[in-house]
Amino acid sequence: MNSFILQTSLFIGIIPALIFLYIGLKGFEGKFKDKIIFLTFIVGIIIGTISVAIEYFTQAVGLIYIILFPVLEQLFKTIILNLGRFHEKQETTIYGFSLGLGFGSVFTPAAIIQFDEPNLAFIAAIIGSLGIILFHGATGILIGYGVYTNKLTKYLTIAILLHLVITGVILVTNLFQISYLQILLVIYGIILFWYTTKRIMPRILEEGQRRKRTQKEIEIKSK
């Protein structure tokens, strides 16, 4: 089992994340560069791995992790998306999506590797990790949109507050050994994924169209 985990666990997280990425990008063709989508996804995996490692070695902090880990994870994504090259660019919202999915994909192997053999808790952890992937994709969109609209503080705060639900469910699950509560993470992730991909990301298309109309009006008046 250990050999199997080491060889395949990362792909168990990456494959669903790539599927979610494909689904979420439908309708946004031409609004992003494939190269940057790939790079942000890979960077997401890297910073996600660093985040998991930090959290693993700081488990002894106690209940404060309910707040500490959400801040840590969302700040990691913010550091990347707040680079100068991404400021005030519509596509930063999309790159936040790919970054977040890459980041979230790491939590599947992190959940799996703690088990020596398959059992109910093992299955629940895999199911719950799918919700976490969706969640990080959604919060990546929020942070990316915050960078684009110069409202980073607002959307970063929202992402951290939304994250408290995740750590809260994990806390209850661990304290009372109620594995089936992991399904709440999936439901929560699906809701946020739907909202951000159907309500937040489309805003960049609408704003892009408004800018084109405004530019045409300016050109017409200048003639």
Sequence and secondary structure as in RCSB ss.txt:
>XXXX:A:sequence
MNSFILQTSLFIGIIPALIFLYIGLKGFEGKFKDKIIFLTFIVGIIIGTISVAIEYFTQAVGLIYIILFPVLEQL
FKTIILNLGRFHEKQETTIYGFSLGLGFGSVFTPAAIIQFDEPNLAFIAAIIGSLGIILFHGATGILIGYGVYTN
KLTKYLTIAILLHLVITGVILVTNLFQISYLQILLVIYGIILFWYTTKRIMPRILEEGQRRKRTQKEIEIKSK
>XXXX:A:secstr
 HHHHHHHHHHHHHHHHHHHHHHHTTT TTSS HHHHHHHHHHHHHHHHHHHHHHHHTGGGGGGHHHHHHHHHHH
HHHHHHTSGGGTT TTHHHHHHHHHHHHHHTHHHHHHTT SS  HHHHHHHHHHHHHHHHHHHHHHHHHHHHHTT
 HHHHHHHHHHHHHHHHHHHHHHHHHT GGGHHHHHHHHHHHHHHIIIIITHHHHHHHHHHHHHHHHHHHHH 
